[in-house]
Amino acid sequence: MTVGREDVEILKPRIDKREYRRIVLRNSLQVLLISDPDTDKCAASMNVGVGSFCDPVGLDGLAHFLEHMLFYASEKYPLEDSYSKYITEHGGSRNAFTDYEMTNYFFDVNTDCFEEALDRFAQFFIKPLMSADATMREIKAVDSENKKNLLSDAWRMNQLQKHLSLESHPFHKFSTGNWDTLYVRPKAKGVDTRQELLKFYEDKYSANLMHLVVYSKESLDKIQCLVEDKFQEIQNSDRSHFQFPGQPCTSEHLQILVRAVPVKQGHKLRIVWPITPSILHYKDGPCKYLGHLIGHKGEGSLFYVLKRLGWATGLSAGEGVCTSEFSFFKVVIGLTDAGQDRMQDVIGLLFRYIQLLQESGVCKWIFDELSAICETGFHYKDKISPMYYVLNISSNMQRYPEKDWLVGSSLPSDFNPTTIQKILNELSPESVRIFWESKKFEGLTDKVEPWYGTAYSIEKVSPSTIQAWMSSAPNENLHLPAPNVFIPTDLSIKNAQEKIKLPVSLRKSSYSKLWYKPDTVFFTPKAYVKINFDCPHAINSPETEVLTDLFTRLLMDYLNEYAYYAQVAGLRYHVRCTDGGFQVTLVGYNHKLRILLETIVDKIAKFEVKPDRFSVIKEMAIKDYQNWKFQQPYEQAKDYFSLILEDQSWPWMEQLEVLPCLNAEDLAKFAPIMLSRAFLECYIAGNIVHEEAVSMIHHVEDVFFKGSNAICQPLFPSQILRNRVVKLGKGMNYCYSKEGLNPSDENSALVHYIQVHRDDFKLNVKLQLVALIAEQAAFHQLRSVEQLGYITLLRLRNDSGIHGLQFIIQSTVKDPGHIDIRVEAFLKMFESKLYEMTKDDFKSNVNALINMKLEKHKNLSEESQFYWTEIISGAPKFDRREAEVDALKKLTRQELIYFFDENLKVGATRKKTLSVRVYGSQHLAEYNSQKSEAVQPNTVQIDDIFSFRRSRPLYASVR
């Protein structure tokens, strides 16, 4: 059965207690087995060494289309979508993606049904069924997926870079595929797409090109038996590994400046060089080293200088597209309006910094510091979900030797200045490709990229021109970063005096409340700190909400050059707006966390508005608000939905209206008013003893609330914030229709929501169980069969403790009114399915949901986010999962049916429905005609959101 078993020593993190074994099946399939007795989920990932580069000429997107088709059915399991149904109904999830040189399929599922799930998965690669009917329907799904991406700048710019490459190289191809490439063009040439699909599968998918990872709670021997039983029948045609030699860019595609028109507001520079793939020298980490320095944000860095000049809003650097034969190093710079006008100086400064790196030589101390950070990161890496863990490893198996399957290229350990210098030399004016995006180029371009319709123009830019830009750029003090003071040196684990299983309230005053949970589970040298500043003055109008947004953006801006070092060293921080004020979060190594917290607190307390930075931040904010209209239509629908239901929410249009009128003085006056009344809700967890936690919050209170000139005063009882939700009428259907904000977007969208109940354990589990049973059935009917749209989701929704069920569908095929009818038709169909459900099926679904609820948290952040959600609800129920499991164990099939009949069934007297419809350019005729249609009985057409909101009662606050 197994022809090879090598006990290769696979490098793994020090704290990793899992066991690993590499085996090779007799069909040459390489497998990594992972045994984790503590896991609640089992998972598998199959990486196939066949990607979009293998697409036949004239069938762009065929590899991606095959990825879609393998999910449908197999000879052993011929029922369509039965694999997805089985996974979903047993607490799991599944997905796949197609890359240039590989396609990856992966799933996870509850542990008690892994064997059958794995068998269903294995059949993808043994005897899949690809029926003619399913083939036609799934081409439409691929087309819908592509249409979703047509107005995404990331997709558009990626394809433009591919378009400007050698036409004969596979990098040039359009890899997604659409109706045109997979049906229209082949048909016109007499090519049968399904036959080509079958041929592609038979010819290319061979066991010797596959790498499988299987993750289970069983012993390695048991997992090995399972894998041998399920996967040995995969055909091995002993295919040679697909290779695509040659570079995608010739001299014609280098030394170019491309001006491109994006969809969204904003200006961006993407500077790209073809380089030697760093995977050939992955232990030397050349791109990690160079990306670390060019992308640095500390004092003396390129970004620091560009930001100080008011020219840049962001900068990143590192290896982008990377294959075994070629690679690109890219630097992406977000530009301000002033930076857009000084593009030549920006490019000149970038090349000046590269020149500085040349002159400085490769620095061993910088490499050693980076290597130490990466090593600590690897050995104390948080556990992640088994599904994403196996996905990462199976992808690595195609690229790296066995001993480095877990670590990949994340651990540069060999200092080799020659390798780094080689890549640095390749970042030259002779081989540069500059892509410059701005709306300012509208009407000034003369070319169009064929797949996404991106307007662009192209010109040559010689090395002498770039040399001139370097000479004329301002003479700024660019220098290498200082040693990183935030690198942790104390990684010891502290003993929690008491074994606290749930968060406890350590202290409460009129100023703050501190919740505390020591790490008694993960035993890593990390901590999690979150402080919510509840500030009533922050959210009482569109204007104050925008000012709070500007306040948090400026804070992050001021912290950048100092706190960036903390981020590099594995201590992340964030300051962001909330619906009640703003929030400070710190996550990472606990050793120097307090230093960073005190710095952030000090910046808040001594907040001042620097007019030059205010102008830049305001400009960025205006563009962000303007770009709201370029969101996907389903995202627009979700935002309208929140606006209708949430009592304290303001529309982006009003915020955009006030934003241009605000100035630095307005913010300077507002900040002390916002902070004048506050309450701090705090949560501290992890490798911190309770005395440290109390001391931290004492310090924060002292800064804000103590002294003769205290910044903050406690809240009045009348100021305690409450989030309240609009109560919909029983037996009523509410509908809000809106034209899509982007006239170029053909997609329409529907959010169909059923409001059910206030937070209650027994009712919660009934709704969750209905959603679990209905999720895959909805996907199969509305997406696979009816092909309404690639985005077809059924999700639970919780708005401040008010629970409901929502369907989210985006489509170019049908208008939202039609989709609404189809959702109702599905609910009628599902009604029969529920009534016919056997006792065994009911029990199986209940057990699946119980297993999902009892799934342990993977890491400190995941655990903390769960408890934080309870804390900010105002009525924390930390034992929620256990209480809901108890409720599930007592639930009967008849009670579930009664719940459905009362609350969700079409025509139920208690049912409360809200439909939000966004009409894309394809369906404007339907939008106009539905406005004149007679309103159906028990239906309310919402014309004005705020009049409607004022007219409705609100649910009592959970707090």
N, C-alpha and C positions, 0 to 999 in steps of 0.2 A: 504493500500500500504506500508506505513512505520510503522513498529511495535515498533520502538524505536527512540526517538530523545532525546539525552541527551545534555543539554547545559553545558557540561564539560568545565571548564576553561582550555583551552589549552595554555601552556606557549609559548609566542611568543616574538620576538624581539621588543624593545621599538619603533623602527622606522618603524615597519611593520604596514601598514594601511589596509592590507587585512582582510577580514572577514572569519571566519571558523565555520563550523557546522558539528558535527558528527551525522549520522543517521544509523539505521539498517533496511534494507528492510525485508519484511515478509519471504524471503527465507534465512534469517540470514546473508546476505551479509553486511559487515561493510563498511561504506562509509564516507570519509571526503570530504566535499564540501568547495571550496575556491572561494570567490568572489573577483575579482580584476578589478575594473572599468577602470583602466589605461592600462590593458594588450592589446597587439597587437596579441597575440597568445593564443589559448586555448589548453589545454592538459589534458591527462588522463593517469593513470597508474594502472594496475591491478596486484597485487601481489598474486600469488597462492602458498599456503603452501605445494607444492609438488616439490621436487627437485631431483637431481641425486641419492640421497640416496634411493629413491623409485624405482630405476631401478630394474626390475625383474632379478633373477639369469639367466645368459646366454643371456641377452639382454642389455649389457652395452651401455649406451648412449641413451636409449629409451626416457627418459624425455627431453633430449636436442633435439632429433629428433621430438618429439611432438611439442616443441616450434617452430621449423621450419615449421611444417605442418599447424599449426593454421593460418598462414599468407595467405595460398593459396586461400581458398574459403569457402563459407557457403551456406546453403540451400537458404537463402534470397538473397544472392549476389553470384551466382554460377560462375560468370566469373572469371577465374583464375587470381590471382594477382590483382584483381580489388580494393581491400583495399589499397594496396601499391600505385597503380596508382592514386587513388582518393587523398590520402594524399599528394603525391608528386606534383600532378598538382594543389593542392590548398595550395602551399607554406609551406608544412609541412615535417616532417621526422618521421621515426618510427624505433623501434628496440626492441630487447628482449634479455634476458640472463637467463641461467639456473645455479643456485647455488646448494649447497648441500641440503638445506632444503626449497628452494623456486625457483619459476620461475617468472620472471617479464616481463610484456609486457607494452610498453609505446609509446606514439606518441604526436606530437603537430601539429597544423594546423591553418590556418588563421581563425579569429573569425567568419566570415560570413558563414562558412560552417561546423561549429563544430557539429551541430546536426546530420547531415548525417554521418560525420566521426565517431562520437560516436556510432551511430547505427551499422555501419559496424564493429567497434571494439567489441561491445557487442556480436555480432553473433559468435565470436571466442568461447565464453563460453556458447552459447545456442545450435546452431546446425551447427557445422563446417562440411565441406565436406572434406573427405580425400580419394580421388579417388586412385584406384590402380596405374594408370599411374603416377600421381603426387607423390605417395609414392616412386615409384622406382627412379624417377628423383631426389627427395629430399634426398634420401639416398646417392646419388652420390654427392650432394652439401655438406652434412655433411662430407663425405669422403674427399672432396676437402678442406674443412675447416681444417680438421685434418692434411692433408698433408702440409698445409701452416705452421702448428705449429711444425712439426716434428724436425726441426733443430733450434728451439728456446730454448735457455738454460733455460729460465724461466719456460716454459712448461715442459721441460725434468726433471728439478730438483724438480718441484712440484710433478710430477708423481713418481719420485724415492722416495720421502718422503712418499707418499701414499703406494707405493709398499712395503716399509719396515714397515708394520703395520699388524695388525691381519687380516688374510685373510677372516674371517667371519664377519668383521666389514665393513659397507658400505663405510667408508673412503678409504678402500683399492681399491675400484673400479676404472675402467677407464671410466670417466664420459662423455667424448666428443662423443664417438662412431665412428665407421668407417664402411667401406664396409664389413669388415670381421665380426664385431659384430652384424651388423644390417641386413646382407643378407646371407653371406656364411655359418656361423655357424648355425644360426637358420634354414636355408634351409636344411642343412645336418641332422638336428634333426627332420625334418618334421614340423617345426614351421613356421607359416605364420606371418611375421612381421607386416603386415597391420592389421590383426585380433588382434594381441597383442597390437598394437597401439590403436585401437578402444576400446579394453577392458580396457587398462590402463587409457584412458581418461574417460570412463564411470565410472570406479571404483574409481578413485582418485580425479578427478576435481569436487569438490562440493562447492556450494556457501558459506557454513559456514567456508570453509578454505581460503576464498578469502578476500582481502582488496583492496578497490578501492579508488582512489583519483581523483577528477574531478575539474579542474581549468578553470574558465570562467570569462568573464567580466559582466555576468548577475548577478542579485541579488541572494542571497542564496535560496529564495523561488522558483525562476524560475529554478535554477540548480537542486534543489530537485525534482521538477516535471519531469524534463528531465531524471534524473537518475532513478526515479521510473518507468517511461515509458519504458526505454531501458533495464534495468538490472533485473527486477523482474522475468523474465522467466528463469533465470539461475537455473538449477536443484540443489536442496539441498538434498543430500542423508544423511545429518547429520553425516558425517564422523568424527571419532575421529581424533584429530591432530596426525600426524605421529610422533612417537618418536623413537629414536635410542639410547637406554641406553647402558652404557658400554663404556669403554675406548678403543681407537683404538691401543694403545700401551701397551703391556705386558712387563714383565721384559726382555723378549727376544729382544725387540726393544728399550730398554734403555741401557745407558752406552755403546753406540756404536760410533765408528769412521768409517765413510764411505768415502772412496776416490773415486771420480767420475771424469770422463773425459768429459769436456764441449766441445761445438762446437767452441766457440770463445777463443781467446787468453785472458789470465788473470787468476788470482788466487783468490779464494773466500772461506771464511769460513761462514757457516750458522750454528749457535749454537741454538738448539731448545729444549724447555722443554714443556711437557704436563702440563697444569695448570688448576686450577678451572676457568671456564668461567667468565670473568669479568662482563658479562652482568647480572650475578646474583647479582652483587654489583655495578651497573653502576654509581650510584650517588657518590660512594666512589672513583671512578677513580683509582683503584690500578695499572692497566697497564699503564694508562696515566702518573702517578707519576713515576713509575719505568722506563718506556720508555723515559721519559723526562731526567732522570738522567743518565741512561746507554748510551743513545744515544746523550748526550750533547757533544758539540764540543768546549766549552770554555776552558780556562786555568784550568789545574788540572783534566780534564776529561780523560776518557779512550782513546778517539780518539786523544786528544791533545798529550798524552804521546806516543801512537803508531805512530802518525805522526812525532813527534820530533825524534823518533828512526829510522824513515825512513821505517817503516814496513807496514803502512796502507795507503790506498788511499781514503777510505770512510767508514762510519759506520752508521748503523741505528738500532733502537731497538723498539720493541713494540709487541702488540698482533698481531698474524698472522691469521691463520685459527681460526674462532670462531663460534661455534654452541651453541645451548642451553644445550648440554650435555658435551661437551669437548672443549678444546681450546689449542692453542700452543702460547708460548711467544718465539720470535726469535730475535737473534742478528745477523746481517749480516755485515761482515767485508771484504772489498776489500783489497787484500794484494799486496804489491810490491814483486819483486823477493826476496829481502832480508827478507821480512815478511814471504814469503813462506818457506824459510829455517829456520825460527824461529817460526814455528807454535806453538810449545809447550809453548814458552814464551808468545805468543799472548794470547793463551787460559789461561795460568797462570795469566796474568795481568787482563783478564776479570773476572776471579773468585776472584782475589784480590780486584777488584772494588766492586763486589757483597759482599765480606766480609766487605769492608769499609762501605757499606750501612747497613749491619747488625750491625756493631759496632756503627755507628752514630745514629741508631734508626730512626724512621720515623719523619721527621722534619716538624713541623706545618708551619713554615714560608715559606718553599718551596711549600707545598701544597697550602697555601693561595695565594702565588704569582701565581702559575699555575692556580688556580681557578679564580683569578682576570683576568688573560690574557684570559682565556676561556670565561668568562662572557662578557668581552668587545667585544671579537670576535663574540659572539652570538648576542649581542644586536646591533652591527654595521656591521652585515654580509651583504655583497653585495647581491643585488638581482641577481638571476641567471635565466637562461631560464626556463619557466614554465615546460617544459618537464623533465628536470633533477631535478627540485624541486619536482614534483609529484612522480618521481621515488624514490628519497631519502625518502620521507615521507611514501609511500606505503610499502617500505621495513621495515621502522621503526615500522609500525602498527602491523606487525607480532611479533615484539620483545618487545615493550615497552607499558606501560599503556597509556591511551588516553592523559593525560595531558602532556606527554613527547614525543608525536609523532613528533613534529617539532625539538626538541632539541636532542632526542636520548641520546647517552652517551657522547655528546660533552661538557657537563657542569658539571664537578665534583664539588659537593657543600658540601658534608658531610665528614668532616675530621674523618676518622675511621682508626686509626693506626693499629688496629688488623687485618682488611681486607688486608691492604697493606703488613703487616708483613707476613700474611699467603701466599700471592703470592710470596713474596721475599723468603720465606723458600722453596718454590717449585723450585726455580732456583738453584738446588743443583747438585753436581756431581753424585748423586745417580740416577737421572732421565734424565740426559743430552743425547742428540742425536747430534753428530757433523758431519756435511756434509762438506767435504773439496774438492773443485773443482780445478783442474789444468790440463793443457795439459801435464804436466810433468809425469802424471800417465799413459800416453798411453803405452800400452804393459805390464803394471804392475798390471792389474786387472784380476779377474777370473770369473766375473759374468756380466750378461747383463739384464737390465730392459726390459720386453717384449714389451711394447707398443711403446716406443720411441727409443729403442736400445741403451740406455746409458750404457756405460761400467763402472763397479764399483767393488770395493772390500769392505769387511766389517770386522772389528775386534772389540773385546771388549776393553773398556777403563775403568778401575776401578777407584773408588773414590780415592784410594791411589795413583794411577798414576797422577791424576789431582792435588792432594795435593803436589806431588813431583814437578809438573810443576809450581805450585804457589811458592814453596820454591826456585826453581832455577831461576825464572824470575827476571829480573833486579829490583833493589830496587828504584822505581820511586815515585815521590811525587804526588800520586793520592789524590785528595780532592774534596769536594763538590763545586758546582758553587757559585759564588758571587751573591749578589742581582742584579737583572736586572735593569740597569739604563735607559733602553730604553722603559720601560712601560710608555705609555702616561698617563698624568694626566690632560692635558687640552684637552677636547673633545668638546669644544665650536665651534659653526658654525660661520664663519666670514661673514659679509655682503659685498658682492661684490658691489662696488660703482656704476658700470654700468652693466646693464643686457646684457652681451655679449652673443649672441647666437652661434657665430662661432669663431674659433680661430682668434686672431689678431696679427699682427706683432708689438710687443712692442718696439723693438729697433734692429738696425742693425749696425754693425761696420765691419771693415776689418777682425776682429777676429771671430765674431760670429753673429748669427741671433737668436732672441728669439721670439718664438710664445707662446701665452698665452691664456688660456681659464679658467676663474673662474667657479666654480661649481654653476650653477643656476638651476640644475635639481635634483640632488641626495641628497644634503644636509647631507653629512656624513663628519666626521672629518678626511678626507683622501686626499692625494695628489698623483700626478703622475708626475714624472720628467724623461725626457729622453734627453741625450746629445750624439749626434753623433760626433765623432772625425773623420772628413774626412782627411785622411793622405795619400797623393799619394805614399809616399815611402813604405807604408805598403803592397801594392798589385801589385808591378811591376814585380814580378817573383814568381815561386813556392817557392823559398827559403824565400823571404820576407813574403809571406803569412803564411808560417809555423812559422817563427819567431814571427809574430804578434799573432798567435795562442798561442805560448808558453808564450808570454808576458801577454795575458789576463788570461791564466790558472794560472800563477804565482801570478798575482794580486789577483785573487779570493782566492788562497791559503794563501797569506799573510793576507788578510782581515778576514779570517775565525774565529779565536778565539775571536776577538773583535766584529765583525759585526754579529756573530751568535746570540748574545743576541738580536740584533735588529730584526732578523728574527723570533725568538721565540715570541717577543712582537708584531708581526704583521706588521713589516716594512721590506719588501722584497727588495733585491738588486741583480743586476747582471751586470757583465762586460763580453761582448762577442765580437767576431770578426764580422765584417760586410764585404760586398763586396767593401767597400771603406775605411776601417780602423778598428775602434772599437767603441763600444757603451756602455754607462753607463745608467742603468735604476734603478729607485727607485719607489716603489709603496707601499702605506700603510698609517698609521696614520701620519698626517702632523706635530704633536707636536715636535718631535725630528728628523724629516727628515733632516733638515739642518746640524745637527751635523754629521750624517752619510755621507751626501754628501761631507762635508768638509774633513772628514777622507779619503774617497775614492780619492778625488782630490789630497790630500796631498800624498797618497801612489803612485799615478801615477807620480806626479811631482818629488818625491824623489825615484823613482824606482831604486832598486838595485838587482843584481842577486846573490842570496845565492846559492853557488855551490851544497850544499847538497839537497836543495829543487829542484834546477834545474834538478838534476839527476833523482829524483823521478817523476817530472812532465814530463820530456822527455820520461821516460820509459812508463808512462801512455799514452802519446800521440802516441808513436810508436805502442802500442797495439791497440789503437783506429783506427789508420790508417790501420793496418793489418786486423782488423776485418771488414773493408769495404767490403771485398769479401764475408762475411757471411750475408750480407744484403739480404732481400727478393729479388728475381729476378726482380720484378716490380720496386723496389726501385733502383736497379742497372740501369734498363732501363731509369728511370727518370733522374738519374745522367748523363748518357751518353747524354740524350736529352738536358739537360742544357749545357753540354760541347759543343755540336754542335751549339746551338743557341746563347749562350752568349759570346760576344766578349772578355770580360775580365774575363776568368775563366781558372783555372789550374787543370789538372787531379790529382787525389789522388795518382796515381802511381809515378808521378814525385815528389810529396810532400813527399811520403814515402821514395823515393830514397835519398833525401837530408837530411831528418830528422836525421838519425843515425850519420851523419858527423858533425852535429852542436854541439857546446859546450857552456858552460856558458859565455865564453869570447865573442863568436859571438853575443849572445843576449845582453850582456852589451854594446857592440859597436853599435848594431843596434837600441836599444831603443831610444837614443837621436837623432839619424838620423831620425827615424820614426816620432818623435814628433817635429822635427825641422821646419816642414811646416805643418800647420793644419788650418782647418776652423771648427768651432763648430756650428752645427745646433741643436737648443735647443727647447724643448717643456715643458712647465710647466702648469699644470692644477689642478683643485680641490679647496680645502679649503685653498687657498693662495691668498692674495691680490696682486695687480700688483706691489706695491712697494717692497714687499718681493721677488717676482720673479725677478725683475730687480736687486735687491741687490745680490741675489744668483749668477746670471750670471756675475755681476761685480766682485764678489769675484773669480769666476773661471777664468775670463780674467786676473785678477791681478796675480794670481798664475802662469799662463802659459805664458802670453804675456808681462808682465810689469817688470820693473827693469833692471839693467845694465846687468844681466846675464839671459835674458829671455830664457825660454825653447823652446818656439815656435815663429815662425814668420808667418805672414799671407801668404796665398797662392798667387803665381803669377797667373795672369789670365789664363795662359796656363796650370795650374795645376788643374783647376776646373774639378772635376771628372764627367764623363758621362758614363752611362751604355747603351751600344748599342747592338742591336739584329740583327742577320743575316736575310737578306731578302730572302725568298725562291722564286723561279721562278714561274710565273703564268703558270698553266696547267701542272706543273711538279710534279712527285712523287719521293721523295728521300727515300732511305732505308739504314739503318745501322744495320748490323747483327753482333752479338758477342756471343761467347760461354760463358755460365754462369761461374762465377769465382769459385764457390764451386762445385767440381765434385760430392759431395754427394747429391746435391740438384736436385731432379727430376723435379722441377717446371720450366716452361718456362714463358716468359712474353712478352707482346707487349704494346708499347705506340704508338698509331696511332693518329697523330696530324694534324689538319688542321689550317694553319695560315690564318687569315682573314684581320685584319685592325689595323691601329693606333688608339689610344684612340679618340673616337668621340661619343658623347652622343647618337645620332640617331642610329649609327651602333652598339654601345654597347647593346642597348636594343633589337635590332633584334636578335643578337647572343644569348643573355640571354634568350629570349623567345623561340627560337629554342631548346636550351638546356633544358629548363623547360619541354617543350612538349615531347622531345625525351628521357629524362633521364629514366623514368620508362619503356618506351617501349623497350629501349635498355637492361635494366636489365631483363625484362621478356623474351625477345627473346634470348639473348645471354647467360644468366645464367639459368633461369628457364626452358626454352624449350630446348635449345641446350646444356645446361650443360657444357659450355666451362671452367668454373672455378668459385670458390667461390668469388674471388676478380674480380668483373666486375663493372667498374665505367665509367660514362660519366661525364666529368668535364670541366668547363671553365678554361682557362689559361690566365694569364696576365704576360708577361715578359717585364718589364720596359715600360709599356704602349702599348705593341703589343699584341693584343687579338686573341685568337684562341679557338678551341674546341679539347678535347682529349679523346680518349677511352683508358682505362687502364685495361688489362685483364691478369690474371696469371692462368696458367693451367698445369696440368700433362697429360690431356687427348689429347690435340692437340698441334701441334707445332705452333710457332708464324706466320709462313707463311700462314698456314691454317686459323688461327684466323684473320689475316689481310683480307683474302678473305671474311670471314664471316662478318666482320665489314662493308666492302663495300656492301655486300648483304643486311645487315640491313639498310644501308643508302638508298638503292633502295626501300626497303619495306617502309621505313619511308616517302620517297618522296610521295608515294600514300596516306599515312595517312594525310600528310600535305595538299595535294591537295583536299582531301575529307573533310577536317575540315569545319564544319558549322560556320556560323557567330556567333552563340551563343557560340559554343565551343571556338572560337577565342577570343570572348569578355571575357569569363570566365577565360581563361589563362592569358589574359592581366591584368584583375583585380587581379588575384592571384599574379602576379609579382609586380604590384603596391603595394599591401598590404605588400609584403615581403620587398619592398624598404622603405616603410613608417614605418616599425617596429622600435620602439624607442630603444635606447641603454639601456641595463639593469643596467649598473653600470659605474663607472668612468673609469675603465680599458678598458672596451669594447669601450666606446666613444673615449678614448684617442688613442687606437690602430687604430680606423677608421681614425681619423684626422692625426695621424702620418704617415699612409700609403700614404695619400695625400701629406704631407710635403716632405717625402723622394723621391716622384716621381719627385720633382724639379719644378713641375707646379701644385701646389695644387688647387683643385676645391672642396672647402668645401661644396658647395651646390650641389654636384654631384647627390645625391639621388633625390632631388627635380627637378633638370634639367632633369634627366632620366625619372622621372614620367611624366613630361610634354611631353617628346618625345613619351612615350608609349601611352599617351592619344590621340595623333595625328596619331599613326601608324594604317595602314589599313592591312587587311588580304592579299590583293594583293601585297602590298609592302613587306610583310614578305616572301611570296612565291618567289617573284622576288629576294630577298636577298639570299634565300636558293639556287635558281637555279644558281645564279651568283657565289656563293662562296663555297657551300657545296655539291651540287649535284654531283653524280658520273659522271665523264666526263666533268664537267664544265670547260670552257676554262680559267677561272680566278683561279681555285682551286689550292691550294698549300699544298701538303701533305708531312709529314715526318713520316716514320715508324721506330721505334727503336725496334729491336727484340733481346731478350736474350734467348738463347737456353739452357735448362737444360739437365741433363744427359740422360733423357728419349728420347730426340729428337736430339741427336748428328748426327744420320744418315741423318736426314732432313737438319741439318745445313750444313753438308758437301756436300749434293747433290745440295742444292740451290746455292752454290758458283759456280757450273759449269753450271747452267742454263743460257740460253740466256736472256739478259736484255730486258724487255718489252719496247715498244716505250714510249717516254716521262718519262722514269724512269732513275734515276741516282743512282747507287750503291756507297755508300760512303765507301771507303776503309780506308782512313786516315782522321780523324776528322779535323786536323789542316790544312792540305792542302785544304780541302773543305772550312773551315772557311775563309782562306785567299782568296779563289777564288770568294767569294760571296760579293755582296754589303751589306751595313748595313743600317738599318733604321736610319733616323735622330733622335738625342736624343730629348726626350720630354722636358728635362730641358732647 
